[in-house]
Amino acid sequence: MSAANMNNETLKSVFENNNKLENEVDVENHTSFVTRDHGLELISETATLLAHEIRNPISSIKLATGILREKLLDAELSKVVKIIETACENVDDIIEHIMFFHKARRLTLRLVNIRDAILSAIHAVSELETVEVQFEAPAFCYLYADEKALQRITYNVVSNSLKAVQRVSFGKRIIKIHVKNDEDKVILNIVDNGGGFPDGYTTDSIKPFRSYFSRGTGLGLSVVNELVVAHGGYLRLQNIETKSEIWAWVQIVFFKNEASSNR
């Protein structure tokens, strides 16, 4: 059996064993899997106000650098402009994360095709073409949810996976995205072979502005956590060890209501 097939079988076995455990979860208490920071609401409100104030000057800087880039002929100065533009994009990304903290408290719910929402988010991740992405989801899998929030959840997790797999020096860099449509819930599994989470890193470790990446903001998974809980679901983080690799596994469970389970 090839290493790739062996890894697929290992991951499949873990998913199947975990699905058996899912049936034992008490729906009324499923949010106990996530630790909520009681100060997060205050952080969200304050940060959202700051984000609004920051966004306008950042937009002005981006506009100005765009004009400079078109006018400059000096290669060295063009590099400096590119650095400024990249920094502005990073700030924009942080602002988007902050805004989604606030959004978690005012979701717009409707029936959403999970496959379409996830595919849209995957296509939005830049440089994803540099890795092997394996995607599997039912064609018709509906959930009563906020579509933009689902896209942000997927985008953030896949972006983290993309960062992680850059550490793979030899062999393929792989991200697997799998959606399972159960009778009472939808389960989204995202795994990557980027070496796994740090030892002891669990859902309880997720805090705003505390990242397990050396240059991360710590907002990506925090936003995911908030949005998942706002939907009444929960998030799990786990490492899967095969004979040759360590995979990071992010599992997100959304519980269906009557409207979505009837589809």
Buried (B, 14 or more C-beta within 10 A) or exposed (E): EEEEEBBBEBBEEBBEEBEEEBEEBEEEEBBEBBEEBEEBBEBBEEBBEEBEEBBEEBEEBBEEBEEBBEEBEEEEEEEEBEEBBEEBEEBBBBBBBBBBBBBBEEBEBEEBBBBBBBBBBBEBBEEBEEBBBEEEBEEEBBBBBBBBBBBBBBBBBBBBBBBBBEEBEEEEBBBBBBBBBBEEBBBBBBBBBBBBBEEEBEBEBBBBEEBBEEEBBBBBBBBBBBBBBBBBBBBBBBBBEBEEBEBBBBBBBBBBBEEBBEE
